[in-house]
Amino acid sequence: MHSSESVNLNLLNKFIKDKIKAKEAVFDTPTGILSKRNGFSGIPEIIKQTEEEVIVLFKKPIK
């Protein structure tokens, strides 16, 4: 079985359906976890969000 959707997108859509805010849910995806580990724990900017695509800019916190 093959799916063209990414794990990140599937998880984000699930979290949003579970009523988690998108800006919080992005940190629970594989990419979000790695971003946070690498210091990108500031408020993310969601550039595009649809059921088929999400584009997120992870940011370092402002000091």
Secondary structure by P-SEA (a helix, b strand, c coil): ccccccaaaaaaaaaaaacccaaaaaaacaaaaaaaaaccccccccccccccbbbbbbbcccc
